[in-house]
């Protein structure tokens, strides 16, 4: 079994996701359900740390990043045995490559 470790940025991302859905969309039930669905998906990484897709299939400089799709959100993580490092949890339509790696040219996306 792998240990799950959340970065401060990932914890902040989760809080922002819940706050946005709760406050901006005025839907506390959806906020709770979305955050719960993301956390449940992350929990599966304890027993299956290679569950997510390799980000290097989309971006060659992605190193050992993997990602899980959770509805409209992407969970970016690295597995360094015995720890799964949850680095970011981002809305899928954001420019996540630039958020993760800085400036990324259009032909690299």
Backbone torsions as a table, in degrees:
resi	resn	phi	psi	omega
1	UNK	NA	133.2	177.6
2	UNK	-87.0	152.2	172.2
3	UNK	-89.5	146.0	177.5
4	UNK	-105.1	126.3	176.9
5	UNK	-124.5	126.5	-179.9
6	UNK	-97.7	134.4	171.9
7	UNK	-75.1	161.3	175.6
8	UNK	-59.9	-38.3	179.6
9	UNK	-62.7	-41.1	179.8
10	UNK	-66.1	-41.3	177.6
11	UNK	-63.8	-39.8	177.0
12	UNK	-64.8	-40.5	177.8
13	UNK	-59.3	-45.9	179.2
14	UNK	-60.5	-43.6	179.1
15	UNK	-63.0	-43.4	179.6
16	UNK	-63.7	-39.5	178.9
17	UNK	-61.3	-50.4	179.2
18	UNK	-61.4	-44.4	-179.6
19	UNK	-63.2	-43.1	-178.9
20	UNK	-61.4	-49.7	-178.0
21	UNK	-65.9	-39.5	-179.3
22	UNK	-70.0	-51.5	-172.3
23	UNK	-84.9	-49.5	-175.2
24	UNK	-77.6	-42.9	-179.4
25	UNK	-91.3	-7.0	177.2
26	UNK	54.4	48.1	-178.5
27	UNK	-138.3	81.3	-177.4
28	UNK	-62.9	-31.8	178.8
29	UNK	-65.7	-45.1	178.6
30	UNK	-65.1	-36.6	178.2
31	UNK	-60.9	-49.7	179.4
32	UNK	-61.4	-46.2	-177.9
33	UNK	-64.2	-39.4	-179.2
34	UNK	-66.2	-48.5	-180.0
35	UNK	-63.3	-40.8	178.3
36	UNK	-62.8	-42.5	179.5
37	UNK	-62.6	-41.0	178.3
38	UNK	-64.8	-46.8	179.8
39	UNK	-62.9	-38.1	177.7
40	UNK	-64.6	-39.2	177.9
41	UNK	-65.0	-41.9	179.0
42	UNK	-64.1	-39.2	179.4
43	UNK	-58.2	-30.6	179.4
44	UNK	-65.6	-21.3	179.9
45	UNK	-69.2	-19.3	177.1
46	UNK	-58.3	-42.8	-178.1
47	UNK	-98.9	-16.6	-179.2
48	UNK	-137.9	72.7	-173.9
49	UNK	-66.8	-14.1	178.1
50	UNK	-99.1	16.3	-176.9
51	UNK	-59.6	-41.1	-176.6
52	UNK	-76.4	165.3	177.7
53	UNK	-78.4	152.6	176.6
54	UNK	-77.1	128.6	178.5
55	UNK	-68.8	-22.8	179.8
56	UNK	-64.2	-17.0	174.8
57	UNK	-69.0	-22.5	179.9
58	UNK	-105.2	-27.4	-174.7
59	UNK	-147.0	113.8	-170.4
60	UNK	-65.9	-21.5	-180.0
61	UNK	-94.3	24.6	-174.9
62	UNK	-82.3	-4.1	-179.9
63	UNK	61.1	-134.5	-177.6
64	UNK	-100.3	21.0	177.5
65	UNK	-65.8	141.6	171.8
66	UNK	-127.5	166.3	177.7
67	UNK	-146.7	150.0	174.0
68	UNK	-112.9	140.6	173.3
69	UNK	-94.8	124.2	179.4
70	UNK	-126.9	84.8	-176.4
71	UNK	64.1	-121.9	-179.8
72	UNK	-86.4	3.2	-173.2
73	UNK	-118.1	153.0	178.1
74	UNK	-120.5	130.6	176.5
75	UNK	-101.4	117.6	-179.8
76	UNK	-100.6	127.9	-176.0
77	UNK	-147.0	164.7	175.1
78	UNK	-128.9	137.6	175.5
79	UNK	-105.2	115.1	175.1
80	UNK	-124.6	94.2	-171.3
81	UNK	-42.5	126.8	9.8
82	UNK	-101.8	23.4	-172.6
83	UNK	-117.6	134.4	169.2
84	UNK	-97.3	117.3	-179.8
85	UNK	-96.3	112.4	176.7
86	UNK	-86.3	109.9	-173.6
87	UNK	-93.1	-44.5	-178.8
88	UNK	-149.1	155.5	174.3
89	UNK	-133.8	108.2	-168.5
90	UNK	-126.2	150.5	173.8
91	UNK	-64.0	132.1	-172.0
92	UNK	-63.6	-20.8	-179.2
93	UNK	-91.8	-1.6	174.9
94	UNK	-76.9	163.1	176.2
95	UNK	-80.9	76.5	-172.6
96	UNK	-65.8	-29.0	178.5
97	UNK	-64.4	-42.2	177.6
98	UNK	-67.2	-36.1	178.3
99	UNK	-65.7	-41.8	-177.9
100	UNK	-76.5	-39.7	-168.8
101	UNK	-121.5	6.1	-175.5
102	UNK	84.0	-155.9	-177.1
103	UNK	-63.9	129.1	177.6
104	UNK	-126.1	126.8	-179.5
105	UNK	-71.2	156.6	-176.7
106	UNK	-60.3	-35.1	-179.5
107	UNK	-73.9	-12.8	175.6
108	UNK	-87.3	-18.9	-176.8
109	UNK	-75.1	NA	NA
